[in-house]
Amino acid sequence: MRIVLGVSAGIAAYKAVHLLRLMREAGHQVDVIPTPASEKFVGRATWEAISGRPVTTSVFSGVDEVRHVRLGQEADLIVVAPATADLLARARAGMADDLLTTTLLATEAPVLLVPAMHTEMWNSAATAENVEVLRGRGTEVMEPATGRLTGKDTGPGRLPEPEQIFERVSELLAEIQGPTYAYAPRAGTFYAPDPQAQPALLGRSVVVTAGGTREPLDPVRYLGNRSSGKQGIALAESAAAAGAQVHLIAGIMDVEAPENVANITVERIETAEQLQAAVGRRAPEADLLIMAAAVADFRPTSYAAQKIKKTEDGENPVITLERNPDILAETVQHRRTEGTGPGVVVGFAAETGSAEADPLQLAQAKLLRKGCDLLVLNQVGETLVFGQDETEIHILTSPTLAESSAPVTTLRGTKHQAAEAIISAAAAYLV
């Protein structure tokens, strides 16, 4: 889920660091928005290091993305901890003079404010009125804890412990999400399954590959691609939420892998050959294999032990490439000949189209060539899919399975929604 964590300028801001870590360890994407004054208590580098996301306080950062509105629009939940008396007053008044208050004003997501201030400020008539108005609008304002404050003061106004806040955050997210959304192939829509039903992958073993590969040219250069790893991580998290034990094989990614998350183990690789070895070890015992990694098709034939230098004669170096192993096709072939391996194999196709064929035609040919059960098509480009939070996918079904579902279904939404759709579609074919 997507959480915005607002941090206002109180000494209790240090506790929000632990709250952020709890959110990240639970697999949530968290954008931290500190107020400018709060950076006197906890610096921006701390928030960026733990969240794995860029942090700013200004509405003039990311103007091209309309970030001051987009963060609020995309959030599933906004939490402000600590929420000072000043922040409560500005939120009540609808002020929008920094990125946090602008985000609060722009969002339609649930908002949880967690106050922290001296007892006299909490008990003041102004704060009491502000809290009453905010609650009347549907904003949840937690009661502060009672205990030691700054200096020798003791009383109500202390920020609740991070674990207590996180417990309430988890409850709110469960209410927001409800049951994990599944995918109806015939309708091409999301639906909420029977809440009494078992999770779709309960007791299953799932292997997910994510990110890109790097093929080294010399000690400082490599061939790579633009994959961020976001879709692969969303798939791993969705499979774990569906009850599976997930092994994530993570290549080069722009985002943090879900380390220390229940039901997910992480294995790191860099090259296509390393990925081939990891899949070879893990796939035979898996119920479901999802090959979401962007694997380099080629690698340099030879590796230069020293950095390739410019020569004085002005000649350009010649780099000869050779094919990397076709890991997806190899896995399907091994399943066919040996009779062992994943019950369902999901491949991915990142296509730009060509002069002879559009992306869908290329993906349909790839589905037949690879022999996998499902193929997920992304039409990619410099500003399409790679690194984005939104996506458009086409789920192609093998002709041997197409009788029970639509041969091609198109969905648009977040990468987490796409992941839930893919997991649901694949789970339907597990026996």
Residue pairs with C-beta under 8 A, 6 or more apart in sequence:
1 28
1 29
1 76
1 77
1 173
1 176
1 177
1 416
2 28
2 29
2 30
2 31
2 74
2 75
2 76
2 77
2 414
3 23
3 28
3 29
3 30
3 31
3 75
3 76
3 77
3 78
3 79
3 169
3 173
4 30
4 31
4 32
4 33
4 71
4 72
4 75
4 77
4 78
4 79
4 103
4 107
4 109
5 16
5 19
5 20
5 23
5 30
5 31
5 32
5 33
5 51
5 79
5 80
5 81
6 32
6 33
6 34
6 35
6 78
6 79
6 80
6 81
6 83
6 87
6 100
6 103
6 104
7 13
7 16
7 32
7 33
7 34
7 35
7 38
7 42
7 47
7 80
7 81
7 82
7 100
8 34
8 35
8 37
8 38
8 80
8 82
8 83
8 84
8 86
8 87
8 100
9 35
9 37
9 38
9 40
9 41
9 84
9 86
10 38
10 41
10 82
10 84
10 116
10 117
10 159
11 41
11 116
11 150
12 81
12 82
12 116
12 158
12 159
13 34
13 38
13 41
13 42
13 82
14 41
14 42
15 81
15 82
15 159
15 161
15 162
16 42
16 81
16 82
16 162
17 42
17 46
17 47
17 50
18 162
19 79
19 81
19 162
19 165
19 166
20 30
20 32
20 47
20 50
20 51
21 50
22 162
22 163
22 166
23 30
23 166
23 169
24 30
24 50
24 51
24 52
24 256
25 259
25 260
25 261
26 166
26 170
26 261
27 237
27 240
27 258
27 261
27 264
28 173
29 53
30 51
30 53
31 51
31 53
31 55
31 71
31 75
32 47
32 48
32 51
32 53
32 55
33 55
33 56
33 57
33 71
33 99
33 100
33 103
34 42
34 44
34 47
34 55
34 57
34 100
35 57
35 87
35 98
35 100
36 57
36 98
39 57
44 55
44 56
47 55
48 54
48 55
52 255
52 256
56 62
56 67
56 99
57 98
57 99
57 100
58 98
58 99
59 67
59 68
59 98
59 99
59 102
61 67
61 99
67 99
68 99
68 102
68 103
68 106
69 102
69 106
71 99
71 103
71 106
71 107
72 78
72 102
72 103
72 104
72 105
72 106
72 107
72 108
72 109
73 106
73 107
73 108
74 389
74 414
75 103
75 107
75 109
76 109
76 173
76 176
76 177
77 109
77 110
77 111
77 112
77 169
77 172
77 173
77 176
78 103
78 104
78 107
78 109
78 110
78 111
78 112
79 111
79 112
79 114
79 165
79 169
80 87
80 91
80 100
80 104
80 111
80 112
80 113
80 114
81 112
81 113
81 114
81 116
81 159
81 165
82 114
82 115
82 116
82 117
82 159
83 91
83 113
83 114
83 115
83 116
83 141
84 115
84 116
84 117
85 115
85 117
85 121
85 122
85 124
85 126
85 127
85 130
87 100
87 101
87 113
88 113
88 115
88 127
88 130
88 131
88 134
88 141
89 126
89 127
89 130
90 97
90 101
91 101
91 104
91 113
91 130
91 134
91 139
92 130
92 133
92 134
94 105
95 101
95 105
96 102
96 105
104 111
109 176
110 138
110 140
110 172
110 176
111 139
111 140
112 139
112 140
112 142
112 168
112 169
112 172
113 134
113 139
113 140
113 141
113 142
114 142
114 144
114 159
114 160
114 165
115 122
115 131
115 141
115 142
115 144
115 157
115 159
116 144
116 157
116 158
116 159
117 127
117 144
117 157
118 149
118 150
118 153
118 155
118 157
119 149
119 153
119 155
119 156
119 157
121 127
121 157
122 144
122 156
122 157
123 156
131 141
134 141
135 141
140 172
142 160
142 165
142 168
143 156
144 156
144 157
144 158
144 159
144 160
145 156
145 158
145 159
145 160
145 161
145 164
146 154
146 155
146 156
146 157
146 158
147 154
147 158
148 154
148 158
149 155
149 157
149 158
159 165
178 192
178 195
179 192
179 193
179 194
179 195
180 193
180 199
180 200
180 238
180 241
180 242
180 420
181 190
181 191
181 192
181 417
181 420
181 424
182 190
182 191
182 192
182 193
182 200
182 420
182 421
182 424
183 189
183 190
183 191
183 411
183 420
183 421
183 422
183 424
183 425
184 190
184 191
185 395
185 397
185 404
185 405
185 406
185 409
185 425
185 428
186 405
186 406
188 406
188 409
188 410
188 411
190 417
190 420
190 421
193 200
198 243
199 241
199 242
199 243
200 242
200 243
200 423
200 424
200 427
201 239
201 242
201 243
201 244
201 287
201 288
201 423
201 427
201 430
202 242
202 243
202 244
203 243
203 244
204 243
204 244
204 245
204 287
204 288
204 427
204 430
205 244
205 245
205 247
205 285
205 286
205 287
205 288
206 236
206 239
206 244
206 245
206 246
206 247
206 286
206 287
206 288
206 289
206 290
207 246
207 247
207 249
207 279
207 282
207 283
207 286
207 288
207 289
207 290
207 342
208 232
208 235
208 236
208 239
208 246
208 247
208 248
208 249
208 290
208 292
209 232
209 248
209 249
209 251
209 275
209 278
209 279
209 290
209 291
209 292
209 293
210 229
210 231
210 232
210 233
210 235
210 236
210 248
210 249
210 250
210 251
210 253
210 257
210 292
210 293
211 227
211 228
211 229
211 232
211 250
211 251
211 252
211 253
211 293
211 294
212 224
212 225
212 226
212 227
212 229
212 251
212 252
212 253
212 293
212 294
212 295
212 296
213 224
213 225
213 251
213 252
213 269
213 270
213 271
213 272
213 274
213 275
213 293
213 294
213 295
213 296
213 324
214 222
214 223
214 224
214 251
214 252
214 270
214 271
214 296
215 222
215 223
215 224
215 271
215 272
215 296
215 298
215 299
215 300
215 324
216 222
216 271
216 300
216 303
217 223
217 300
217 303
217 304
217 308
217 319
218 303
218 304
218 305
218 306
218 307
218 308
219 304
219 305
219 306
219 307
220 307
221 307
221 308
223 296
223 298
223 299
223 300
224 252
224 296
225 294
225 296
225 386
226 294
226 380
226 382
226 386
226 387
227 251
227 252
227 253
227 293
227 294
227 386
228 253
228 254
228 255
228 386
228 387
229 250
229 251
229 252
229 253
229 254
229 255
229 257
230 254
230 255
230 387
230 388
230 389
230 415
231 292
231 378
231 391
231 415
231 418
231 419
232 248
232 250
232 253
232 290
232 292
232 293
233 248
233 253
233 255
233 257
233 258
234 415
234 416
234 418
234 419
235 290
235 292
235 419
235 422
235 423
236 246
236 248
236 258
236 264
237 258
237 261
237 264
237 416
237 419
238 416
238 419
238 420
238 422
238 423
239 246
239 288
239 290
239 423
240 246
240 261
240 262
240 263
240 264
242 423
242 424
242 427
244 263
244 287
244 288
245 263
246 263
246 264
246 265
247 264
247 265
247 267
247 282
247 286
248 257
248 258
248 264
248 265
248 266
248 267
249 267
249 269
249 275
249 278
249 279
249 282
249 293
250 257
250 266
250 267
250 268
250 269
251 269
251 270
251 275
251 293
251 294
252 270
254 387
257 266
257 268
258 264
258 266
259 266
267 278
267 282
269 275
269 278
271 299
272 295
272 296
272 299
272 324
272 325
272 327
273 299
273 324
273 325
275 293
275 295
275 327
276 325
276 327
276 330
279 289
279 291
279 327
279 331
283 289
283 331
283 341
283 342
284 334
284 340
284 341
284 342
286 341
286 342
287 342
287 343
287 344
287 430
288 342
288 343
288 344
288 345
288 346
288 426
288 427
288 430
289 331
289 341
289 342
289 344
289 345
289 346
290 346
290 422
290 426
291 327
291 328
291 331
291 345
291 346
291 347
291 348
291 372
292 346
292 348
292 376
293 348
294 348
294 350
295 324
295 327
296 324
297 323
297 324
298 321
298 322
298 323
298 324
299 321
299 322
299 324
300 319
300 320
300 321
300 322
301 320
301 321
301 322
302 320
308 317
326 370
328 345
328 347
328 370
328 372
329 369
329 370
329 371
331 341
331 342
331 345
332 345
332 370
332 371
332 372
333 371
334 340
334 341
335 341
335 342
335 345
336 371
343 429
343 430
343 431
344 373
344 374
344 426
344 429
344 430
345 372
345 373
345 374
346 372
346 373
346 374
346 375
346 376
346 422
346 426
347 366
347 367
347 370
347 372
347 374
347 375
347 376
348 375
348 376
348 377
348 378
349 359
349 362
349 363
349 366
349 367
349 375
349 376
349 377
349 378
350 378
350 380
350 385
351 359
351 362
351 363
351 377
351 378
351 379
351 380
352 359
352 379
352 380
352 381
353 359
353 362
353 379
354 362
357 365
359 377
359 379
360 377
360 394
360 408
363 375
363 377
363 394
363 396
364 396
364 408
366 375
367 375
367 396
367 398
368 399
371 398
372 398
373 397
373 398
373 400
373 401
373 426
373 429
374 395
374 396
374 397
374 398
374 401
374 422
374 425
374 426
374 429
375 395
375 396
376 393
376 394
376 395
376 396
376 418
376 422
377 393
377 394
377 395
377 396
378 384
378 385
378 391
378 392
378 393
379 385
379 392
380 386
385 391
385 392
388 415
389 414
389 415
390 412
390 413
390 414
390 415
391 412
391 413
391 414
391 415
391 418
392 410
392 411
392 412
393 410
393 411
393 418
393 421
393 422
394 408
394 409
394 410
395 408
395 409
395 411
395 421
395 422
395 425
396 407
396 408
397 405
397 406
397 407
397 408
397 425
399 407
401 429
404 428
405 425
405 428
411 417
411 418
411 421
